[in-house]
Amino acid sequence: MSSVAAWLWLAGGLLWAVLGVTGAWRWQTQNAMSMYWFALGLMGTELAVPLMAIAVIGSALLGALGGLSSWPGQFGAALTLVATLSMALSHRRAWRDGPPLERALQEALGTDYRQRILPERAALLRARIAVGEWARPLHFEREGITTLTDIAYGEHGDFNKLDIVRPAGPVVPGRPVLLHIHGGAWMIGQKSREALPLIRHLAQRGWVVATINYRLSPAAKWPAHIVDVKRALAWVKAHIAEHGGDPGFIAISGGSAGGHLTSLLALTPNDPAFQPGFEGVDTQVQAAVPFYGKYDFIDRDGLVKGSHGFTEFLADKVMPCSPPDDPALWDDASPAQRVHAGAPPFFVLQGTYDTLIFVQEARAFVSKLRAVSKAPVVYAEQVGAQHAYDALHSIRTEFAVDAVHRFLEVVYSGYLRKRR
């Protein structure tokens, strides 16, 4: 039994060490390894607490079974210790996210921004984050909300359906609206699986949230994705009042490919090229919150080592041609090339350890947007955060959810003041 315990400890220690290292250290190059580093690193950061608990309990059991009696168990124990320390480092970084997020809001909105939130809206903000809200990463159920599923907004079957998540009970008119766009490299993804911590937090606090599907590559080529997102926005403006939403105030959010589409939608209101057959519909939005989005389809300034591979992926799977064949098409698909003075308020969030969309890309986009936009541009880097971190409940995600909520309430309060 002691021999079995020793080899089990070695196998577990190796796995835990990989999770700990990928979570605590940043991969520097965009290549085939980036996807594996992302998947493993996401577990090593956002699942650090349960993984550390499993390591402690598992080590105690294997030690009691004699696992330390031979070198495999001893080596496994050492690896488990290193992994646990690495995960503890990742978790410590996440615990430090709160103050930088608050500073980012104050730098862009002013140190008095909280005072500009109307009292009745400020009362909806979360006063403190309870342990139960971050210690159970996969517990997404929340009280006080209801979900309407699979509402058609277009003609492309399941790809043109949306869900509405709103406060439970009778429909109360005039609530603010969030339109959420899922990620998945423009090829995969589902409206009901991403950003649940943010979506359900807002719905609990009086928001009406529409989450959408859209056509996916490689079957659908650009610009089908943005056309569908615009069509969904048109549907929301026409019908959200039936569900208690105010069509005059719609914010948008999304991560990864959804962050790209969020930014492009916000920067291209009423662009007829993206609104075939519904050119006359107003597609302006009041705020945009992209998480770790792709802001330029071409790494024009060589910001990321190995970025040519991402461009090749886009040319092969998403775009109908390569950049030299139609440079204008690639420019029009890139939010960084569409910035302008009339952009709505933005809150851009980016993890510094993201191995799929590197932090340099977000910095470049924010710099370009701030150079021309008359509206506030909030930018927050979350140290140690991996791609798609907000899909799970963690202390990092909860800090980000609260910061986004404060941002949205500031913008919404300004909207309400103008109406009164």
SULDA-V85029 format. One record per run of one state. SS is the DSSP state (H for helix, E for strand, C for the rest). FROM is the first residue (numbers start at 1). TO is the last residue. Records with the same first field share a line. If there is no record, write none. Layout:
SS: FROM-TO / FROM-TO
This chain:
C: 1-1 / 25-31 / 47-47 / 65-66 / 70-70 / 96-96 / 110-112 / 117-118 / 123-130 / 134-144 / 153-156 / 168-174 / 182-195 / 205-207 / 213-223 / 244-244 / 256-256 / 268-271 / 275-286 / 292-307 / 319-322 / 326-326 / 333-334 / 338-344 / 352-358 / 373-376 / 383-388 / 392-394 / 420-420
H: 2-24 / 32-46 / 48-64 / 67-69 / 71-95 / 97-109 / 113-116 / 119-122 / 131-133 / 157-160 / 196-204 / 224-243 / 257-267 / 272-274 / 308-318 / 323-325 / 327-332 / 335-337 / 359-372 / 389-391 / 395-419
E: 145-152 / 161-167 / 175-181 / 208-212 / 245-255 / 287-291 / 345-351 / 377-382
